[in-house]
Amino acid sequence: MSLLSARSVTVDLDGRAVLRDVDLDIRSGEVLALVGPNGAGKSTLLSVLSGERAPTAGLVTLDDRELATFSPLELAQRRAVLTQDNSLSFPFRVIEVIQMGRAPWTRSAELADDARAVADAATATDVGHLADRRFTELSGGERARVSLARVLAQETGIVFLDEPTAALDLRHQEDVLRLARSLAASGRAVVVVVHDLSLAGAVADRVALLSGGSLVAVGPPAEVLTAEAISEVYGLVVRVVEIDGKPHIVPAR
């Protein structure tokens, strides 16, 4: 069952089509990876699906209701968004940043879950030991993990992650992959933008491959991440090696 659907979504910026007639379904209980070269439209599509940006044309619906009709609070209670920008100008403590994820539930029955949700998020992202540190004093990787903790603490049915592994070391990249799989296993929908095609192949139930603002293919990783498709979209000859049933992409050097 589709939880969120995009139909004929087009986005024009300064007279240029950044997205063209994209049709895509987001399903509960799965991880969908958005992949493609720089400028393919991945982050723009994520922003449209999350309601952060209105499409120039087309329609996005959440539970068969037009996304544009949701109030900011309603959206915040339905979906959480991790953007690429993890900066904060004010030196909040880490624990305060994570607690920001609970803001949508301030006047609801879920308010009683705040302490547990914050603690669970801090543990899942390995930032509990940073609780009293100032966010502005953290390394790039630490900031990324704290920002992810804030998103997890929001506890929404849909989670959008824009390049969540970009600033992380190998161990924490794997932690994020496990988190994404765990969220999907609990029934949530997870949409993640990743540049590493092998990571996409390892974590995703489906992969959406974009190029030049168009959706080239969408489906299981093994069907989408083929040597032919990747070589054509990226302009680079690659080999696809299967390891434990997952496609790993290697440039042909």
C-alpha positions as CSV (number, residue, x, y, z in Angstrom):
1,M,0.0,0.0,0.0
2,S,1.3,3.5,-0.9
3,L,1.5,5.9,2.0
4,L,2.6,8.8,-0.1
5,S,2.4,9.3,-3.9
6,A,3.8,11.7,-6.4
7,R,2.2,12.0,-9.8
8,S,3.6,14.0,-12.7
9,V,5.7,16.1,-10.4
10,T,7.7,18.8,-12.1
11,V,9.8,21.5,-10.6
12,D,11.1,24.5,-12.6
13,L,13.8,26.8,-11.2
14,D,14.9,29.9,-13.1
15,G,13.2,28.6,-16.2
16,R,15.0,25.2,-16.0
17,A,13.2,21.9,-15.2
18,V,14.9,20.4,-12.2
19,L,12.4,17.6,-12.1
20,R,10.2,16.3,-15.0
21,D,7.0,14.3,-14.7
22,V,8.1,12.1,-11.8
23,D,5.8,9.4,-10.6
24,L,6.8,7.7,-7.4
25,D,5.1,5.8,-4.5
26,I,6.4,5.7,-0.9
27,R,5.4,2.6,1.0
28,S,5.3,1.8,4.7
29,G,7.7,-0.8,5.9
30,E,10.4,-0.2,3.2
31,V,13.5,1.8,2.5
32,L,13.5,3.7,-0.8
33,A,16.9,5.1,-1.9
34,L,17.1,8.0,-4.3
35,V,20.3,7.8,-6.4
36,G,21.8,9.6,-9.3
37,P,24.7,11.9,-10.3
38,N,25.1,15.4,-9.0
39,G,22.3,17.7,-10.2
40,A,20.0,14.7,-11.0
41,G,17.2,16.2,-8.8
42,K,17.5,13.9,-5.8
43,S,17.4,16.5,-3.0
44,T,14.7,18.5,-4.9
45,L,12.5,15.4,-5.1
46,L,13.1,14.7,-1.4
47,S,12.0,18.3,-0.6
48,V,8.8,17.9,-2.7
49,L,7.9,14.6,-1.2
50,S,8.4,15.9,2.3
51,G,6.3,19.0,1.7
52,E,9.2,21.4,2.0
53,R,8.9,22.6,-1.6
54,A,5.7,22.9,-3.7
55,P,6.0,21.4,-7.2
56,T,5.5,23.6,-10.2
57,A,3.2,21.0,-11.6
58,G,1.9,17.7,-10.5
59,L,0.5,16.4,-7.2
60,V,1.8,14.8,-4.0
61,T,-0.7,13.0,-1.7
62,L,-0.3,11.6,1.8
63,D,-3.0,9.0,2.7
64,D,-4.9,10.2,-0.4
65,R,-4.9,13.8,0.9
66,E,-3.1,16.5,-1.1
67,L,0.1,17.3,0.8
68,A,-0.3,21.1,0.3
69,T,-3.4,21.0,2.5
70,F,-1.5,19.8,5.6
71,S,-0.6,22.4,8.2
72,P,3.1,22.7,9.2
73,L,2.2,21.0,12.5
74,E,0.3,18.2,10.8
75,L,3.3,17.6,8.5
76,A,5.7,17.6,11.5
77,Q,3.7,14.9,13.2
78,R,3.6,12.7,10.0
79,R,7.1,13.0,8.7
80,A,10.6,14.0,9.8
81,V,13.3,15.4,7.6
82,L,17.1,15.3,7.8
83,T,18.6,17.9,5.5
84,Q,22.2,18.2,4.3
85,D,22.7,21.3,6.3
86,N,23.4,20.4,10.0
87,S,24.5,23.8,11.2
88,L,23.1,25.8,14.1
89,S,24.2,29.3,14.9
90,F,23.3,29.2,18.6
91,P,25.4,27.0,20.9
92,F,22.6,24.7,22.0
93,R,23.6,21.7,24.1
94,V,23.3,18.3,22.3
95,I,20.5,17.2,24.5
96,E,18.6,20.4,23.6
97,V,19.0,19.7,19.9
98,I,17.6,16.2,20.2
99,Q,14.7,17.5,22.3
100,M,13.8,19.8,19.4
101,G,12.5,16.7,17.6
102,R,9.8,16.5,20.2
103,A,8.4,20.0,19.4
104,P,5.5,18.7,17.2
105,W,4.1,16.8,20.2
106,T,4.1,19.6,22.8
107,R,0.4,19.8,23.1
108,S,-0.5,16.2,22.5
109,A,-0.8,12.9,24.5
110,E,2.6,11.9,23.1
111,L,4.3,14.6,25.2
112,A,4.6,12.0,28.0
113,D,6.9,10.0,25.7
114,D,9.5,12.8,25.4
115,A,12.1,11.5,27.8
116,R,12.0,8.0,26.4
117,A,12.1,9.1,22.8
118,V,15.0,11.4,23.3
119,A,17.0,8.7,25.2
120,D,16.2,6.1,22.5
121,A,17.3,8.4,19.8
122,A,20.6,9.3,21.6
123,T,21.4,5.7,22.1
124,A,20.6,4.7,18.5
125,T,22.9,7.3,17.1
126,D,25.7,6.9,19.7
127,V,25.6,10.5,21.0
128,G,24.5,9.9,24.6
129,H,28.0,10.7,25.8
130,L,27.8,14.1,24.0
131,A,24.6,15.2,25.8
132,D,26.2,18.2,27.6
133,R,28.5,19.3,24.8
134,R,27.7,22.4,22.7
135,F,26.5,21.5,19.2
136,T,28.8,24.2,17.7
137,E,31.8,22.5,19.2
138,L,31.2,19.2,17.6
139,S,33.0,17.6,14.6
140,G,31.1,17.3,11.3
141,G,30.4,13.6,11.9
142,E,29.2,14.3,15.5
143,R,26.9,17.0,14.3
144,A,25.4,14.7,11.6
145,R,24.7,12.0,14.2
146,V,23.1,14.5,16.6
147,S,20.9,15.9,13.8
148,L,19.9,12.3,13.0
149,A,19.0,11.8,16.6
150,R,16.7,14.9,16.5
151,V,14.9,13.3,13.5
152,L,14.5,10.0,15.2
153,A,13.2,11.6,18.4
154,Q,10.3,13.0,16.3
155,E,9.0,9.5,15.9
156,T,7.0,9.9,12.7
157,G,5.7,7.4,10.2
158,I,7.8,8.7,7.4
159,V,11.5,9.6,7.6
160,F,13.3,11.5,4.9
161,L,17.1,11.4,5.1
162,D,19.2,13.5,2.7
163,E,22.8,12.1,2.5
164,P,22.8,10.9,6.2
165,T,26.2,9.1,5.8
166,A,28.1,11.9,4.0
167,A,30.2,13.0,7.0
168,L,30.4,9.7,8.9
169,D,33.1,7.2,9.3
170,L,32.7,3.6,8.2
171,R,31.3,2.3,11.6
172,H,28.7,5.1,11.9
173,Q,27.7,4.7,8.2
174,E,26.8,1.1,9.0
175,D,24.9,2.2,12.1
176,V,22.8,4.5,10.0
177,L,22.1,1.7,7.5
178,R,21.0,-0.5,10.4
179,L,18.8,2.3,11.7
180,A,17.1,2.7,8.4
181,R,16.4,-1.0,8.1
182,S,15.1,-1.0,11.7
183,L,12.8,1.9,11.1
184,A,11.4,0.1,8.0
185,A,11.0,-3.1,10.0
186,S,8.9,-1.3,12.5
187,G,6.5,-0.2,9.7
188,R,7.8,3.2,8.9
189,A,8.6,4.5,5.4
190,V,12.2,5.6,4.9
191,V,13.4,7.7,1.9
192,V,17.1,8.2,1.8
193,V,19.3,10.1,-0.7
194,V,22.7,8.5,-1.0
195,H,25.6,8.9,-3.4
196,D,27.2,5.6,-2.7
197,L,25.5,3.1,-4.9
198,S,26.8,0.1,-3.0
199,L,25.2,1.5,0.2
200,A,22.0,2.0,-1.7
201,G,22.1,-1.6,-2.9
202,A,22.8,-2.9,0.6
203,V,20.1,-1.0,2.5
204,A,17.2,-0.3,0.1
205,D,14.2,-2.4,-0.7
206,R,13.7,-0.2,-3.8
207,V,16.0,2.2,-5.6
208,A,14.9,5.2,-7.7
209,L,17.5,6.2,-10.2
210,L,17.3,9.8,-11.5
211,S,19.2,11.5,-14.3
212,G,18.7,15.1,-15.5
213,G,15.5,15.5,-13.4
214,S,13.8,12.4,-14.8
215,L,13.1,9.1,-13.1
216,V,15.1,6.6,-15.2
217,A,14.1,3.4,-13.2
218,V,12.6,2.3,-9.9
219,G,12.6,-1.1,-8.4
220,P,14.6,-3.7,-6.5
221,P,18.4,-2.8,-6.3
222,A,19.4,-5.7,-8.4
223,E,17.1,-4.7,-11.2
224,V,17.9,-0.9,-11.2
225,L,21.6,-0.9,-10.4
226,T,22.8,-2.7,-13.5
227,A,26.2,-2.0,-15.1
228,E,24.4,-0.8,-18.3
229,A,22.1,1.7,-16.5
230,I,24.8,3.1,-14.2
231,S,27.3,3.4,-17.0
232,E,24.8,5.3,-19.1
233,V,23.6,7.7,-16.3
234,Y,27.0,8.4,-14.8
235,G,29.0,8.4,-18.0
236,L,31.4,5.9,-16.4
237,V,32.0,2.3,-17.2
238,V,31.4,0.1,-14.1
239,R,31.2,-3.5,-13.0
240,V,28.5,-4.8,-10.7
241,V,29.6,-7.5,-8.3
242,E,27.1,-9.4,-6.3
243,I,28.1,-10.0,-2.6
244,D,25.7,-11.8,-0.3
245,G,22.9,-11.1,-2.8
246,K,23.6,-7.4,-2.9
247,P,24.9,-5.4,-5.8
248,H,28.3,-3.7,-5.3
249,I,29.3,-1.1,-7.9
250,V,33.0,-0.9,-8.9
251,P,34.4,1.5,-11.5
252,A,36.2,-0.3,-14.3
253,R,39.7,1.2,-13.9
